[in-house]
Amino acid sequence: MTFDYAEFAAAFPWFFPVAAGLFGAIVGSFLNVVIYRMPLDKSIVTPGSHCACGAPIRWYDNIPVLSWFILRGKARCCGRPYSFRYPFVELLTAALFLTSWLMFPPAKALCGMLFVSCLLCATFIDLDHMIIPEPFTIGLGVVGVVLSVFVPSLHNQDDGLFFVSALHSGVISLQGLLVGSGLVLWIAVIAETLLKKEAMGFADVTFVGAIGAFTGWQGAVFAVFGGAVVGTVWIGLAALVKKLSGSRVHLAPRAETADGKTTEDLGMNVHVPFGPMLAIGGLLHFFCFSAWMDDYFAELAAMFQ
């Protein structure tokens, strides 16, 4: 007796969406570990989850989302408060996993879940430390190209012979990787020339390339310019808060560089890491604007023919 996915999904339409959401919450709990430990060069596997006081966290106090509310945001062992960001990341991951499952065929949905997980890790690590580790830049780009070959539906190339679809999908992914990283590299070079200081780190360059590997070159372009719009709103809100409060506002903590110096403000005394903006742009394209962007660029290309 073989498992018939279509028949099972038709009989129990709620099962896979619920499973995707629960799986997302569990993965989100693990992402919290990665976000905290990876920038500190700590193992993400051992030791197990433990409180800041050193006491291990029991399994019933480590249930995604629920434990934070049951414990009212305080550790059972010592009563120390811990951030609402933990259940927020778990809820956000669950919501994006559910969205991916509902919007795409299973293979593409699973690739989307990996994409989402890496973008979330990169976002919160960049917010905390103003860095994006290589596993979420170079590593994600390589994985995106490989997955594109084995899962052609990632770039909607699952029609016809598998070999042909895999080749087309791989080329689209590679184009996204190269165009995305090349575009940001030139923007960084021009901005550095005009501003006479580093305006964008190399991690941002490879990060956009990784986004392009999953979304194609159109998604990479959208991530850059959509991210710029998000960044403009971000800076504007921070400047408004600063003006109203009369205090210095930082949307991300000061981070120390390898030489012990602190990162500088990006205008108006506001720290703004660009990685989260790029991630938001990449997610918006992946879930919402891919068809619209493809049509837009197709019409734009037709104007020059």
Secondary structure, DSSP 4 states (H G I P E B T S, - for coil): ----HHHHHHH-TTHHHHHHHHHHHHHHHHHHHHHHHGGGT--SSSS--B-TTSPBPPGGG--TTHHHHHTTTB-TTT--B--THHHHHHHHHHHHHHHHHHHS-HHHHHHHHHHHHHHHHHHHHHHHHS---GGGTHHHHHHHHHHHHH-GGGGT--SS-HHHHHHHHHHHHHHHHHHHHHHHHHHHHHHHHHHSS--S-HHHHHHHHHHHHHHHHHHHHHHHHHHHHHHHHHHHHHHHHHHHHTS---SS---B-TTSPBPPPSSTT----SHHHHHHHHHHIIIIIHHHHHHHHHHHHHHT-
